């Protein structure tokens, strides 16, 4: 049971960042985005979770490619 709580804590710390970034982009609360993903997952039997993972992967790739450089000499 302890492994379950460790996994839950890990996903709560790192998993909600996707919802927060989507909410910031749309100008709404993150709680609304989280509940939307939750309802979408239950209604479509897992599609919402797959979509969440895809968006998390895409944001990670975007962050790796588009880094802010402070000057021209940081190439």
MODELLER restraints for C-alpha pairs under 7 A, 6 or more apart:
rsr = mdl.restraints
at = mdl.atoms
rsr.add(forms.Gaussian(group=physical.xy_distance, feature=features.Distance(at['CA:18:A'], at['CA:56:A']), mean=5.89, stdev=0.5))
rsr.add(forms.Gaussian(group=physical.xy_distance, feature=features.Distance(at['CA:19:A'], at['CA:30:A']), mean=5.78, stdev=0.5))
rsr.add(forms.Gaussian(group=physical.xy_distance, feature=features.Distance(at['CA:19:A'], at['CA:33:A']), mean=5.82, stdev=0.5))
rsr.add(forms.Gaussian(group=physical.xy_distance, feature=features.Distance(at['CA:19:A'], at['CA:34:A']), mean=6.03, stdev=0.5))
rsr.add(forms.Gaussian(group=physical.xy_distance, feature=features.Distance(at['CA:20:A'], at['CA:30:A']), mean=5.09, stdev=0.5))
rsr.add(forms.Gaussian(group=physical.xy_distance, feature=features.Distance(at['CA:23:A'], at['CA:29:A']), mean=5.69, stdev=0.5))
rsr.add(forms.Gaussian(group=physical.xy_distance, feature=features.Distance(at['CA:23:A'], at['CA:30:A']), mean=5.07, stdev=0.5))
rsr.add(forms.Gaussian(group=physical.xy_distance, feature=features.Distance(at['CA:23:A'], at['CA:33:A']), mean=6.45, stdev=0.5))
rsr.add(forms.Gaussian(group=physical.xy_distance, feature=features.Distance(at['CA:37:A'], at['CA:48:A']), mean=5.51, stdev=0.5))
rsr.add(forms.Gaussian(group=physical.xy_distance, feature=features.Distance(at['CA:40:A'], at['CA:48:A']), mean=4.93, stdev=0.5))
rsr.add(forms.Gaussian(group=physical.xy_distance, feature=features.Distance(at['CA:41:A'], at['CA:47:A']), mean=5.60, stdev=0.5))
rsr.add(forms.Gaussian(group=physical.xy_distance, feature=features.Distance(at['CA:41:A'], at['CA:48:A']), mean=4.10, stdev=0.5))
rsr.add(forms.Gaussian(group=physical.xy_distance, feature=features.Distance(at['CA:41:A'], at['CA:49:A']), mean=5.70, stdev=0.5))
